[in-house]
Amino acid sequence: MHCFTCGKMNIRRSGMKKRVLMVCFGNTCRSPIAEAIFHQFIRDNEMQDEWEVDSAGLVGYHEGENINSRSAEVLKKNGIGNYFHIARTIKKEDFDTFDWILGMDYYNLQDLSYMQPKGSKAKLGLLGEYDPEGKMIIEDPYLDRDAVRFEEIFHHCKRCIPIFIDKVG
């Protein structure tokens, strides 16, 4: 299909993977959890040929760091123990590389909308929009002293991802 407004072709060739980028503030807590769950889901459902997922942060404070230890602990506790992650910052090119860029909270979404280059293809949204329980915001647990909210975030993301895939896939 041709977009007469921007002049770009928006055709998905058969066999092309759908691409989604999970984004949070620093890319060490929420977005890596969402990415790991997404990877596990597409593996378990034999959808690796259909989907590609990555994650990024809005700021580079943690660029090059491993996943937060509490995030890794929660993933391992829930059966995702082989996940390797290095934090990265979102880039301008991501807005054309990915079909969907999903933030974790309204601040993420607002920052993404300011950063998005005019005419880029990515659709912006919140991962929580796909929560069957209606909880839109996936809160930042970074400053929490324990892993309780990390566990909540894991289950929140796990509820949202199958619905997202079902609705947009």
N, C-alpha and C positions, 0 to 999 in steps of 0.2 A: 504494500500500500504506500502511496506517495503522500507525504504531508505537504500540502500546498502552502501552509504558513511558513514552515522553516526550510522547505526544499529538500528534506532528507528522505531517503527511502527507509521504511520501517518494515522490512520483510525478514521473517525468521525462516531461514533455510531449514529444511528438514535435517535433523541430526545436530543442529546447533544447540549447545547447552544454554539453559536459562541461567543467568548469573545474578547472585544476590550478595550484597555486602552488608554485614552487621556492623553497626557503629555505636560506640559509647565514648565517654570522655577520654580515657587514656589507653584503651585497648588492652587492659590487663585483667579485667573482672567480668563485666556483663557480656560484651561482644564476643570474647573468646568462648565463654560458656555456650552462647547461642550458636556460634560456629561449630563447636564440637558436637553439640546435639544434632545440628543439621546434618553434619557429616555422618553421624551414626545412623540417623533416620534414613538417609538416602542409601547407605550401605545395606541396612537391614531390609529395605524394600527394593533393592536392586535397581536403583534409580541413578547410579553414578554417571551413566551416559546422558542423563537428562539435565543434571544440575551441577553447578559449580558455586561454591561458597567461600567467602573469605571474611575477614574482619579488619577493622581499622579504628583508630582513635581520632578524635578531633584535634587533640594537641599532642605535641611530641615529647611530653615530660617523661614518658616511659619507653620511648622508641628504642628498640633493640633488646628490651628486657623480656624475660620469660613471663608466662602467665602468673598472676598472683597466686601465692601458695594456697590460699583458702579456696580459690576457684579450682585449682588442680585437685585439691583434697576432695571437694564436692563431686567433681567429675569422676574421680577414681571410685569414690564411695558408691556412685550410681552406675558403675560398670563401664565408664569411659576412661581407661587408664593409660591408653597408648597415644594420647593427644599431645602433640608438640606444637608450641606456639612462640613466636617472637613478635612483640608489639611493633606496630607500624602506624604511621600517621596517614590519614586520607590524603589523596593527591587529586589534582584537577582532572587527570585522565580517568580516575575512577568513575566519574559522572558519565563517561561515555563507554567505559568498559563493562559496567554492570547495568543490568536491566532494572533492578530494585536496590535501593539503599535504605535500610531500615535502622532508625535510631531507637534508643531505649527509653527516652523521655522527651518531653516537649522542648527542653533546652537543646538537646541533640538535634531535634528536627528543625528548630529555628536556625541553629548554626548551619546545618546542612543546606537549608533553603537560601541562606545568605551566600554560601560558598558555591552553590551550583551555578556553573557557567550557563549563560543564556543559550538555549537550543540544544542542551545536552539531553541524552536519551533516558537517563535514569529516572525512575519513578521514586519519589521520596515518600516515606511513611514511618509508622511506628510498628515494631514487631507486636506490641501489645494490642494493636487493632484486631488481631486474629485470635485473641484470647476468648475461648468459649465462656469464660466466667466474667468477661467484660472489664477486666482490669487492664487499663491502657498503659500505665506507666510501670516500667521495670526499673525499680529504684536502685540508685548507686550504693553498693555496700562497702565501698572502699574504706571509709573511716570507722566501720564497725569493728569492735574488738574480737568478736567471735565469728563463727561461720554460719550462724542461724539464718541470716538474710541471704547468704550465698546459696544455701539449700532451697530457700523460697524462690530465688531467682532461677535456679536450675529447673524446678517444677513449673514455674511460670513460662519459661522458654519452651519447655517440653510440651506444654499444652498448645502453645501458639504455632509452632513450626509445622505440624501436620495440617493444620487448618490453612496456613499460608500456602503450603504446597498444593493442597486440594483446590483452593480458590483461584490461584494464579497459574497453576501448572496445567 
